[in-house]
Amino acid sequence: MAVRVVTQDNMATAMSENDIVVLEFWASWCAPCRLFTPVFEQASIRNPDVFFGTVNTEEQKPLVNAAGIVSIPTLMIFRQSILVFREAGLLQGTQLDELLHQVRNLDMTQVSANRGAAAQ
């Protein structure tokens, strides 16, 4: 699956139709973002079962604000629409692959239970 552009209009669909969603928040003027783009694209090729999307922070202010983005690039990973990873900065391809391996192996019943307990 190729990297897709995520906007306010298609974000809900991306989340509801995919088990794992990886979002990169970026801007064209951001040098670290440009360095991370090939890593992100290659990871999408190696992980075709995962939805990879980019959010242009200059064009998608409502999504940026809703996500609380203050630094870019920021990577967010969701599993079953639950945020399971968030970090600003660059990752190497091997780090991203290992992270996705860990996300695939999460016990989502336990994650949901922990999330529910934390909300109380």
C-alpha positions in Angstrom: 0.0 0.0 0.0 1.3 3.4 -0.9 1.5 6.4 1.4 -1.7 8.3 1.3 -2.5 12.0 2.0 -4.7 12.3 5.1 -7.0 15.2 5.5 -9.8 16.2 7.8 -12.2 14.8 5.2 -10.7 11.2 5.1 -9.2 10.8 8.6 -12.2 9.0 10.1 -12.4 6.6 7.1 -8.7 5.8 7.4 -9.1 5.1 11.1 -12.3 3.0 10.8 -11.2 0.9 7.8 -7.7 -0.1 9.0 -6.4 -2.0 12.0 -3.1 -0.1 12.1 -2.7 3.5 11.0 0.6 5.3 10.9 0.5 9.0 10.5 3.4 11.3 9.8 2.8 15.0 10.5 5.1 17.1 8.3 5.7 20.3 6.4 7.5 21.0 3.1 9.8 23.5 4.7 10.9 21.0 7.4 14.4 19.6 6.7 14.0 16.6 9.1 10.7 15.8 7.5 12.3 15.6 4.1 14.9 13.3 5.5 12.2 11.0 7.1 10.0 10.9 3.9 12.1 8.1 2.2 12.2 6.1 5.4 8.4 6.4 5.8 7.8 5.5 2.1 10.1 2.4 2.3 8.4 1.2 5.5 5.0 1.5 3.7 6.3 -0.9 1.0 7.7 -3.4 3.6 4.4 -3.3 5.6 1.6 -3.5 3.1 -0.9 -4.5 5.8 -0.5 -1.1 7.5 -2.1 2.2 6.4 0.6 4.9 6.1 -0.6 8.5 5.8 0.9 11.9 5.8 -0.7 15.0 7.3 0.6 18.3 5.9 0.7 20.6 8.9 0.4 23.7 6.7 -2.8 22.5 5.1 -4.5 20.5 7.8 -4.6 22.9 10.8 -7.7 21.3 12.4 -6.0 17.9 12.4 -2.8 19.4 13.7 -4.7 21.1 16.5 -6.7 18.1 17.4 -3.6 15.9 17.6 -1.7 18.5 19.7 1.2 18.6 17.3 4.0 21.0 18.4 7.0 19.6 16.7 7.5 18.0 13.3 8.0 15.4 12.1 5.7 13.7 14.5 4.8 10.0 14.1 1.6 8.7 15.5 0.5 5.0 15.4 -3.0 3.8 16.1 -4.2 0.3 16.5 -8.0 -0.2 16.4 -8.3 3.6 16.5 -6.4 3.7 19.8 -3.2 5.8 19.9 -0.4 3.4 20.9 2.6 5.4 19.9 3.5 9.1 19.5 6.9 10.6 19.1 8.4 13.7 17.5 11.7 13.3 15.6 13.3 10.9 13.2 13.3 7.1 13.2 15.5 4.8 11.2 13.7 2.2 9.0 14.7 -0.7 11.3 13.3 1.2 14.3 10.0 1.8 12.5 9.8 -1.9 11.4 10.5 -3.0 15.0 7.9 -0.6 16.3 5.3 -1.9 13.9 6.2 -5.5 15.0 5.5 -4.5 18.6 2.2 -2.8 17.6 1.1 -5.9 15.7 1.8 -8.0 18.9 -0.1 -5.8 21.3 -2.8 -7.4 23.3 -5.6 -5.0 22.4 -8.0 -6.5 25.0 -5.4 -5.5 27.6 -4.8 -2.1 26.0 -8.5 -1.3 26.0 -8.9 -2.5 29.6 -6.0 -0.3 30.6 -7.4 2.6 28.7 -10.8 2.2 30.4 -9.2 2.0 33.8 -7.2 5.2 33.2 -10.3 7.1 32.2 -12.0 6.4 35.5 
